[in-house]
Amino acid sequence: SLVQLVERRSPKPDVEGSSPSGRVFKLNRGKTMANQTKTKNQVNKNMKDDFIAYLKSVKLEWGKISWPPKQQVFVETLYVIVVTFVFTIAILLMDSIFSGILKLLHLS
């Protein structure tokens, strides 16, 4: 027997499936392409408005930040500098020691 391939459609005409329903085509039939898309000026205006809204929200959030006191920032910055200096010296010493050991082993 031959198997017929039948396109299955939704029993409800207003429910969209994998392709747009006829209703969408009827709504868009009378519109021109210029009416369906935004003009370049409208897009630029919307982008400008969105950017301004973003900057306003950044300013609002910036005010919610609780900043540490200047003394705490200074002390913690000093800790970072000292620890970085100590580790730099430690790595320099280890490098010198291992280089010396490798030179001794290479000469033997």
N, C-alpha and C positions, 0 to 999 in steps of 0.2 A: 504494500500500500504506500501511497505517496503521502509524505508529511507536508502539510501546508504551513508556511510561516505566516503567522497572523500578527499584525501590529496590535499590540494591546494598548487601549486608551483608558484613561480614568473615566468612570461612569459619571463623574461630576465635571461639567464643562468649565467651571470657574477655577478648578484646582489645577495648578501648574505642575507639569511633569518635567521630562527632560527637554522639552521644547516649549516655547512660549505658547500660551493659549491664544485662540482667535481673538479674544477680548483685548489683549495687549495690542494686536495689530490694528484693531478698530480704533482704539484710543489714539494711536500714533499716526494714523493714516493722513490726517489733515494737517499735521505739523510739518514745517520745513526743517531742514537740518540746522539752520541758524537759530530757530526757536528751541530746538532740543538741547543745544550745547550752550555753555556759558561763553560770553565774550571774553576776550583777553583782559580787558579792563576790570571786569567783574572778578575774574580769577585773581588778578594782582591785588585788588582791593580786599578780597577775602584773605589772601595770604598776609597782607599788611595788618589787617584786623586781628588775625590769629597770632601773629608775632607780637603785637602790642599786648594782647591778652596773656600771652606766655610770659612776657617781661613783667607784667603786673603781678602774676602769680608767683614769679621768682622773688620779687620784692616782698610780697606778703610772707612767703616761707622764710626769707632771709631774716625777717624780724622775729621769727619763732626760735632762732638758734640761741642757745645759751652759751656764750663765749666764756672760756676760763679767764681768770685774772691774769694780768700781764706778768706778775711774779711767777705764777705757775708755768706759763709758757716759757719764760726765760730759763727757769730751773730745768724743765724737761728738755729743752733744746740743748742746754749745757750737758745733760746726761748723755744725750745722743752723740754729741761731739766727742766727749770723753771715751765712751764705749767704742766708737768708730776708731779713734786714735789707738786705743789699747789693742783692738783686734788687728789693726794695720801693723803695729809693731810686732805682735805675736806671729803673724803670717810672715813678716820679713825675717824674723829670727828663725822660724822653722825652715823657710826657704834657704837661708844661709847654711843652717846645720845640714840639711839634706843634700845641698849642693856640695858641701865639704866632704860628706860621707861618700857620695858618688864619685868624686874626684879621687879619693883615697882608694876606692875599690877599683877604679879604672886603671890607676897606676900600678896596682899589684899584679 
